[in-house]
Amino acid sequence: MLQKGTRLSGKTINIFFKTADQEKFAVLVPKRIGHAVKRNRMKRIAREIYRTNPHWFSGKVMVFFIKNFNDSYNSLEKEIFQLVK
């Protein structure tokens, strides 16, 4: 999926996507981000952004790859919005 889709790159996150009939979503957070608490925090924030803004991601298979730790919901949401639109 990562080789065939499109990649959007930001400061904190890379977004890989391709169009599909069925929507799917995944969040990848490498261990270099930090300990489990930090990684889980980033996953929770990314999933909440996906849940609250479904119209941004309709008709796509999405993979969020977190590059850097940023636990600010508003700044991560703004970055994803700028990448997707």
C-alpha positions in Angstrom: 0.0 0.0 0.0 2.8 2.4 0.9 4.5 2.0 -2.5 1.3 2.3 -4.6 -0.3 5.2 -2.9 0.3 8.9 -2.5 2.5 10.4 0.3 1.9 13.7 2.0 4.7 14.8 4.3 4.5 17.2 7.1 6.6 18.2 10.1 5.1 15.7 12.5 3.3 13.2 10.3 3.4 11.4 6.9 0.1 10.5 5.4 -0.1 7.7 2.9 -3.4 7.2 1.0 -5.0 5.8 -2.0 -8.6 5.7 -3.2 -10.6 2.5 -2.5 -14.2 1.2 -2.3 -13.9 0.5 1.4 -12.4 3.0 3.9 -9.6 1.8 6.1 -7.3 3.6 8.6 -4.1 2.8 10.4 -1.7 4.7 12.7 2.0 3.7 12.8 4.2 5.1 15.6 7.8 3.9 15.7 9.6 3.2 19.0 12.0 6.1 18.4 9.1 8.4 19.3 9.5 7.5 23.0 8.1 5.2 25.6 4.7 3.5 25.3 2.8 6.3 27.0 4.0 8.8 24.3 3.3 6.4 21.5 -0.2 5.6 22.7 -0.9 9.3 23.2 -0.1 10.0 19.6 -2.2 7.1 18.4 -5.2 8.3 20.5 -4.9 11.8 19.1 -4.6 10.6 15.5 -7.6 8.3 15.8 -9.7 11.1 17.4 -8.9 13.4 14.5 -9.9 10.6 12.0 -13.1 10.0 14.0 -14.2 13.7 14.3 -13.4 14.6 10.6 -14.6 11.7 8.5 -15.4 14.0 5.5 -11.6 14.6 5.1 -10.9 10.9 4.5 -13.9 9.6 2.7 -13.3 7.0 0.0 -9.6 6.4 0.9 -7.4 3.9 2.6 -5.3 6.0 5.0 -2.1 5.3 6.9 -0.8 7.9 9.4 3.0 7.5 10.1 4.0 9.6 13.1 7.5 11.1 12.7 7.9 13.3 15.8 6.1 13.6 19.1 3.5 16.4 19.3 0.8 15.9 21.9 -1.1 19.1 21.0 -4.4 18.0 19.4 -5.0 21.4 17.7 -1.6 21.7 16.1 -1.8 18.1 14.8 -5.3 18.6 13.5 -4.3 21.8 11.7 -1.3 20.0 10.1 -3.4 17.1 8.9 -6.0 19.5 7.5 -3.3 21.4 5.6 -1.9 18.1 4.2 -5.3 16.6 3.2 -6.8 19.7 1.6 
